[in-house]
């Protein structure tokens, strides 16, 4: 018997576990986020979901444009921009581009405050038609976050790789800080930075690509549910997820004062909503001196 | 009576490696000359970039009377089993381990003072067989195996080469044009590897993932200068300044490397500006 070509399955649909996009399920990966189709989520007993597996060369469709994700250690996002479509990015993540792609500056609101916070005050934007590719210089994973109209996400600064032009980019104060004193000198520390980037798709769907170091894990927190994470491990959170500092002092039998001198610095995350962390994170900046003031925080002495 | 006919047929049945064009036995799973898997198709993006072959853990390939085994995948190690009379050269800081009996010497290099001034390695070490010696760099990435056919010339970003067989000519080429030197992101010199009438082997370590593209004559592409890894000498490299202007602050300029074919260009996705101590 000769093999018959398989006919398209009428009425078939596939809902992506990662982004919720509904597709016909005939592709190997979700056209909105690149997650491999028909592969179960890998979930730890504690509820952390690993970033869904993505096949090399997975292709994302964004209107008339597309994005192919290439490589596994330091993945590259290779955009094929249609005429009239655009993306914006920090200029240092540009890997290569075709000569036909025009790049210009995109000014940001509140430039001085952004400059003061160490954030880029200008973003670079590229307009199609043509190919342009981006990567960061760290081994890690690319997260594709398709944003539906009205949806927003808060991202820790410097994690954004590229966003489509339909996505609005503003920032909000992180309100996570503490001060220490050394003699007459007061130092203010911002464990997750002074600000968080807020990306929102106001009217049309858009795509946001982030790059995180190491592996990425996501957790959906129920209303009121709390978890403590290392501040520098945070990648993004839903806007309604609450964050605040948490100081934890270990018990010490031989020196009662050490309970106040030694501390673990945490970020308390409270639901409802999603939170994502990275497995490779830099040490938390804490000089160990007495904390003289801080943003809203909880404390526990063991 | 079928036996003689089979013997005649057998030499014609060869598998050609898409990466290095080496001819392999039809039973081989990986290329004998570069280790590229022969049972997998090339991975090529829609824009035309081909991924460097992902070498399977413990893949072995041969050069002259020696073998190279690739071990590990995140920071791969090249373990060389040198045959009697064979030799390789390398920058000493990439050596991971060696057997005590492997003799070491130093390669005589022309233009020593210029190399020192340019921050390039002044001393290149040589190991000769028989014996085993292994190499790796200190970052996540891929090994790029480039068997060089006679008469080939390849320009490589400085400090990107891991090792080369002793019969491959090693020199350096000054990057032409002050703008290329100042804004090209690759310093003043590039390593140049050349074969004359013999083939040879060159191993590079690319940071992150490595991609290669073959440009047609006159075809151009703009790349981040720090991403450049290697190119055929026929590919012309220039710098294009990209002016990014804003009303208030006057703007800034971004330099990109303009590569014009014909020939191959290799890039790495983690574009650190490497230095060496």
Interface residues (C-beta under 8 A of the other chain):
Chain A: X56 X57 X59 X66 X68 X70 X71 X72 X73 X74 X75 X76 X78 X80 X91 X94 X95 X96 X97 X98 X99 X103 X104 X105 X107 X111 X122 X124 X131 X133 X135 X136 X137 X138 X139
Chain B: X43 X45 X46 X47 X49 X51 X74 X140 X141 X142 X207 X208 X209 X211 X220 X221 X222 X223 X224 X226 X227 X242 X244 X245 X246 X247 X248 X249 X251 X252 X254 X256 X267 X268 X269 X270 X271 X272
